[in-house]
């Protein structure tokens, strides 16, 4: 969109883009969000959060991308809230990998402890992939899609510490390709971060 390339703070441009963000056409809403992100960044966090609830999947994805690009830390709670609704709202499932992928950046922007994000991700992984005696006693309500599993592994690779390393290492021994490879890569990223300290 041409407006996004102006990189202007001119109020007329922003007002026009806000009008476009309310268009009936999802493609126009998506492009307006991206243009506002490029022009105003985190100053449009409220709009991006509202667009996370848009009925069009691509608009939601773009809003999430804008929140990440703008480093909008206040969006962390909204993203965790959406993830907690995925089991009950199947329409959110296609957005789930994008939500997991956004967690490390938004947590960092929010100044949240990486430990909290790690615990949330481990809980989601354990809930989806019960192991040991738990596996025999309960089945997951909804297993993670392959794409969501990859996003969780990548997020744990970016934020994980020893508990994440141990769980991913254990799961990788039983996982099939390509999930095993993703888990091994996450463990390697955790190890590389630990060596730098």
N, C-alpha and C positions, 0 to 999 in steps of 0.2 A: 504494500500500500504506500502510496506517495507520501501521505501525511507522516508516516513513521520515519521516513528518511529526511524529513525536514529538521528533526531534532530541535524543534522550536518550543519555547514556553509561551508562545503567543496564546492568550486566552481564547481567541476565536477558534483556533485549531483544536484546542482541548475540548471546548464546548461542542464543536461539530463531531468530534470523535465520541463524546459521551452520547450524543444523539444516535450515532451509528451503533454504539454498544447496546442500544435498545431496539435495534432493527428486528424485523420478523425473520430475516434471512440469517441463519446461523453462521454462514461464511462471513458475512459483513460484521457480525458481532465478534467473531474470532479475530478478524483483521483489525478491527477497531481496538480491541484489547491489546494486541501486539503493538500497534502504533502508539497507544498510550504508555505502554511499558517502555518503549524505546525513548519516548519523549519525557515522561515524568517518573518512570520507575516506581519506587516504593510509595510515592505520594498517591498512587492509585490503588493501594492495597485493598481498600474497601470495595472498590469495583471488582477487583480480581476475586475477592472472597465471595462476592455475590454471584459472579459468573461460575464459581465452582459448583453452584447448584443449578446451573443452566440445564435445560432438558437435552441439549445437543452434546454428545460425547466430545466432539472436536473442540467445542467452545470450552468445555471443562478442562480438556488437556491443555489448551492454550492458556487458560487462566492459571493453571498450575505451573506452566512454564514461566509465565509472567511473575508469579510469586517467587519462584526460584531465582529468576534473573534479577528481580528487584531486591532479593535477599530480605524478604518480608518475614521476619521472625515471628510476628504475631499470628501468622498462618499455621504455625505448628499445631496448635490446638484444633484448628478446623480440619487439618489433614488427619490427625489421629481420630477425630470424631467421625470423619467419613470412613476411615478404615474399620472402625468399630461397627459401622452400619452395613458393611458389605454382605455379611451373612444374611441379613434381613431384607436387603434391597438388591436383588440380582442385577438391576440396571447399573449399579456401581462396579460390578465385577470387571468390565473392560478397563476401567480407570485404575484399578487396584495396583498394577505394577508401577504406574506413574506415581501413585501416592507413596508407595514404599521407597521409590527412588529419590523422592524429594525430601524424605525425612532427615538425612544427615545434614544437608545444606540449610534447611529451615531451622533445625536444632542449633546449628552453629550460629546462624543469624540471630536467633532468639537468646543466645547465651545460655541455652539449656545444657545441662550436663549430658555428655555423650553416654554416660551410664544409663540414664533414663531411656534414651532411644534404644540402646542396646537391650535393656530389659524388656521393652515393649516388643522389639523384633524377635527376641528369643521366645517370648511368650507366644507370639503369633506362629512361629515356626514349630514350637512344641505342641501347640494346640492342633495344628494342621497335620503334623507328622508324629503321632504318639509312638513311643518306643517302649521296649521291655514289657513288663506286666501291664502297663497302661494300654498298650496296643491291643492286648487280648480283651481288656475290660471295656474299652470304649473306642468307637470309631469317630474320626473327626466329622464335625457337622458338614464341613465343606472343605475338601483339600485345596491347597493353593494351586492355582494354575501353574504351568511350567514357567510362564513369563513372570508371574508374581513371585514364584520361588527364586528365580534368578535375581529379581530386584531385591528381595530380602537378603540373599547372599551378598550381593554387591554392597548393599547398605551396611551389612555387618562387617564386610571387608573394610569399609570406610570408617566405621565407628567402633567396631568390636574390640574387646579386650580378651583376657584369658577365658572367661566363661563361654564367649562366642567361639573362640578358637577350639575349645574342647568339644562343644556340641557339633560344630561343623566338621571337625576331624572325625568324630564318631559317626556322624551321618554319612560322610563321604565314603566310608568303608562299605556301607550297605547300599548306597545309591547307585543308580545306573547312569550311564552317559546320556545326555550331556550335563545332567545335574551334578554328577560327581565332579566333573571338571570345574564347574562354577564354584562348588564348595571348596575344592582344593585351592583355587585361585584366591578365594576370600581368605583362607587360612594363610596363604603366602603374603597377602597384603597386611594382615594383622601382624605376622612375624616381622615383616619389613619395618612396620611402624615401631614395634617394640625394640628392634635393634637400633633405631635412630635415637632412642631416648637415652 
